[in-house]
Amino acid sequence: MAQIKRVKKGYLVRISYRDHAGNYLSKRKTFTRKRDAEEFANSFEVSKFSGELEKKPSIEFSKYFYSWYETYRKPNLAYITTRRYELVHTEIENYFAHARIADITRKDYQKFINQYGKNHAKDSVKKLHNLIKACVSNAVFEKDVETDFTYNVIITYDKNRSLKIDYLSLAEIKQLTAYVQNHLNPRYTSQYMIMTAIFTGARLGEIMALTWKDINFTFNTISINKSWNYVEGGGFKPTKTESSNRTIRVNKQFLDSLKALKVNNREMVFENVAHDIPTSNGVNKVLRSDLKALDITRKGFHFHSLRHSHVAFLLSQNIDLYIISKRLGHSDIGTTSRIYAYLIDEYKARSDEKISGSLDKLFNSPQTEKEAKTSIHF
């Protein structure tokens, strides 16, 4: 029932009731005007008799997240992605312990993000937040919680942990390319895979999955339409996203080098003499050996860094970012801009100087008679 009591700050409404599970609950709220207090008390009585207060029993946040993940997400996820969800579940479990999802406030969640962000990079915090936000949106839709406590939360993170794109300079890319070409051996295909990453910017799984049917030696193209499930022991699987399915142009000299692998008489381009496709660990070991031989020191440089190096090379050649985005298989240019923002900034100064030089021509070059006739008027 609802009780109204006069207090110093106005009128206090005290409400007591039992929920669906029979638990005794209470609410208190203060109003300046008595009329507002009475309206609130009356609305409560209406809700009580209409059954709106008989809510579903609330479960622990960590258990709710895991149940949502198993029901709505897990069936369609790759193994590596399931690990991300399970790690997020562990973070929720460690921080919120037995707290019920219905009891968590926006302030509680902001404190959680602040705590997690103290020793994590921005990208890690955003990934965690996005997964939790999707879960809470589902809870709101199913009326398991009243409000979305993740709404408009501020993402905080450790700026010192933000990773910069690691890539080779133009000179280093040339050094590595020359070294790899001088150490090609059809019996062992890791060097060929490294060379393919340099010339295509493709992901490791995409390169592993290439068959000879995917290579068009007439038009000098490579079709990327599947990936190799090397995390779970091999086998074909779909590409990372629908936009990852693409056909990219390469040069004839590179493809001529790949032809040497046909001596192995395999359907898979990079299947070696042992009837295996080099593993991630194996090809990275060869890459580290190559860099060491060239005296190139890059802490944490790995096979995927060759994809970043490919982008750096294309930017150095003034290739349009939209074209680069399509070549990488990104869904839109925004993805490319976000991932390579740090790298793009390094080439911005060069473009600015080029623009400045072009604008100077407006003052220094007198208009010819032909230009005057073809001028566009606005």
N, C-alpha and C positions, 0 to 999 in steps of 0.2 A: 504494500500500500504506500501511498505518498503522503508526506507530512510537510506542512509549510510552517516555518518558524521565523519570527522577526529577529534579525541580528544587526550588529553595528553597520555592516556594509550593505544592508538591504534585507532580502528575504531568502532564507535558506530552504531549499527543497531537499528532503531526505526520502529516498525511495528504497524499499526492500522488497525482494521477490525471490522465487526459486526458479532455476533454469530447468531445461528438459531432463537433465540428469538428477534433479532433486537437490542440487547444491544451493545453499543460501547465498544470495548476492545482494549488494547494496550500491547505490549511487548517491552522490551529493552534488548539488549545483546551486550557486548563489546568483540572485537577480536583483537589480536595482529597484525595479518596479514590482509591486505585488501582482499586477495583472499578468506580467510575463511569467512569474512563478506559478500562478494558477493555470495558465495555458500549458505550461510544461508538464505540470502534475496531471492535468486532464488528458494530454496526449499519451502519457505513460499508461494511464488506466485503459485507454482505448487499445494500445498496443498489447497490453497484458491479456485482455479478453479476446483479442483477435488472434492470439497465438504467435505474434511476431517475436516475443521474448523467448520462445522455446527454441533456442539455437542448437545447432549440432554441437556435440561435445568437441572441444578443441584439443588437438594433439600437439605433441612437441614439434617445434619448428624443424629440427633436424630430421625427424621421422616423416614429416609432411613433405619436405624437399625430396627425400629419397624415394618416397612412394610416387610422387609426381614424376620424377626422373625415370623410374622403372616403367611407369605406365605410358607416359607420353613421349619420352625421348629415346630411351635405350634401344628399343627395337630397330631403329633406323640409323643408329650411330656406328661409326667405325671404332675399333678398339681404342685407338689413341685418344679419341674424343670422349669416350666413356671415362677414361682416366681423369680427364679434366672435371667432369661432373662429380666424380667420387672424391676428388681432392677438395672441391667446394663443399661437399657434404661434410667432410672432416673438419673444415674450418668452421662451419656453422655449429657442428656438434661441440667442438672445443670451446667456442666463445659463448654460445647461448645455453649450453648444457641442456637442462630439462625445461627451458622456457617454452610456453605454448605459443604457437603462431598467432593466436588471437590476442595475446597480451603484449606483443611487441609493438612498440611505438616508433615513429619516424626518428625520434631522438635516439632511441636504443640502436636503431640500425645505423645512424650516422656515426655513433661511437664505434660501432663494429668496423665500418669502413675506415675510420680514422686509425684504429688500431692496426688493421691489416695493411693500410697504406704506409705505415711507418717504415716497413722494411720490404716493400714491393714496388716494382716499377709501374708506371701509369698503365701500360698495356695489360699487365697482370690484374690490376685492380678493376679495370673496365670489364675484362672478361668475366671475373667473378661476379661483379655487380649485374652484368647483363643476364647471366644465368639465374641469379636469385630474383631479379626483377620479373623475368618470365614466369617463374614459379609463383610469385606473389600475385601477379596479374591473373593467373589461373585461380588462385585462392579467392580473389575478389569476385571473379566471374561465377564461381561455384558457391559464393556467399559463405565461405569458410572464415573470411575476415571482412570487416566492415570497410576498411580503407586500405589503399596501397601505401604501405609505410616506406616504400623505396622511392616514392615520387619526389622528384626534384632534389634528391640528395646530392651533395657536393663530393666529387671524386677527389680524394686526397692521396698523395703518393710520395715516394722518395725520389726526388729529382736526380740524385746521384746514381740511382740504379737504372735510369732510363738508358736502354741500349741504343748505341749508334750503329748504323748499318756498316758492317765490316766488308770492305771490298779492296781489290787490287787497283793500283794506279795503271794508267795506260801503258807505261813502260814495263811494269811487272806482268801485266796480262800478256804482252808480247813475249817476255822472257819465258813465262810458263808455257805458252802455246808452242814456242820453238822447242822447249825441253821435252814436252809431251810427244811432239811429232817425231823427235829423234829417239824416243824410247818406246815406240809402238811395237807390240808383238801380238799377232793374232791369237796366240795360245792363251794369252792373259788379257782380259778385256777392260780392266779398270782404267787404264790410260785412255782408251777410246771413250769411256763414259765421261771422264774428266774433260776431254776435248769436246764432246757433245754438249756438255753444260756450258762451256765457254762460248760456243758458237750459237747456242739456241736459248740459253737462259731457262731451260726446262727444269722442272723439279726432279729429284732423284727417282721417285716412284714412276714418273712419266717416262724417264729415260730407260729404266729397267724393263718397262712393259713394251718397248718398241719391237715390232716385228718387221720383217723385210717388206711386207705388204703396206706398211705405213710410210715407206720412203719412195718418193717418185724421183727417179734419177733423170727423167726427161725434163721435168719442170723445176728440179732442184727444191723440192718441198718435203717437209716432214709433217705427217698428220698425227696429232696427239688426241687420242680418243679413249684412252683407258689408263689405268695406273697399276702398279705392281704392289701387292699387299705384303711387303717385306717384313712388316712388324709382326704379322701372324703366320710367318713361314712361307709366304709366296702365294701365287695365284693372281689372276686378273681381278680388278675391282674398278668401279667407276672413277672418273677423275674427281678432284677435290670439289669442284662445282660444275654446273652446266656450262658456264662460260669458259671453263678450262679446256673444253673440247675446241680445238683450233688447228689450223694448218699454217705453218710458218715457212717462210722462204729462207734458204741458206745458200751458201756459195758452193760451186762445183768442186773446188779443191778439197773442201772438207768432206763432201760425199765420196769423192774418189778415195780418200783415206779410209772411210768406213767400208768400202768394197772389199778391202783386204780380209774382213771378217767372214766373208762368204765361204772361205776355204773351210770353215768349221762345219758347213752343211747343216746349219741349225735354222729353225723357224724364228727363234728369238735372236735379235741382232747381237746382244751382248752375252749370250751363253758361251762360256769358255770351254777349254779342252776337257775340263772335269765335269762337263754337263751342268754347270752351275752358273747362275748370274751372281756376280760379286755382291756381297752383303754391304750394308751401310758402313759397318766397321771396317770391312776390307777395303773399300774404295777410299774411305777417309784416311786409312793408314797409308795408302799409296800417295794420296794428295799431300799429306804431311811430309812424306819422304821427298816428294818433288820440291816442295817449298824449302825444305832444309838444304837440299842440294844447290838451290839457287840463292841461298842466304837471305831468303825473304822471311822476316819475322812477323807473324800475325797471331797474337794470342787469341785462341778460341776460333780461329778460321776453320771452317768445315765445308763440306760439299755444297750446302745451300748458299754459302757465301759466293760461290761461282755465279749463281743467279744474280746476286747483287752486283758482282763485277761486270756481268754482261750488261746490266742497266747502266752502270757507270760508263762503260765503253760507248754505248749508244748515245748517251747524253753528251759525251765528249765529241761525238760526230754530228751534234745538233739534230738528232732524230726527234721528231715531234713526240711529246709525251703521250698523246692519244694512240699513236702507232705502237709505242712501247707497251702501253697498257694492254692492247689487243694481243700483242706478241706474247706477253706473260700469261694471258688467260684470265685477267682480272675482269670482274663484272662491270666495272666502270672506272673512269679515269680518277675518280675521287679516291678509290682504294690505292691506286698507284701513287697518287700525290701524298697520301697519308703515310704509307710505308716508306717512301723514299724522300720525305720532306727534307731530312738532313742532307742527303746527297744532292737533291735538287738545288738547295740553297748555295751549294758550293759552285754550281755552274751559273747561278743567277747573275753574279758580278760580270761574267763574260758576256752574257746576253745584254746586260745593261749598257756595257761599253759599246756593243754593236749597235744598239738602238740609238745611243747618243751620237755615234758617228753618222748614222743614217739621217738623223735630224739635222745635223750640221750641213748636210747637202742642200737643205732647203734654203740656207743663206749663202752658201759658197758657190753653188752651181746655178748660173743664170738659166732661165727657161728658154729652151730652143723653140723655134717656130713650130716644129712638129708637135712638141709637148703642149704648146699653147692651143693648137687645134684639137687635140684629143683630151683636153682638160675636162674633168667632171665637175659640174656645177651643182651645188646643193641648194 
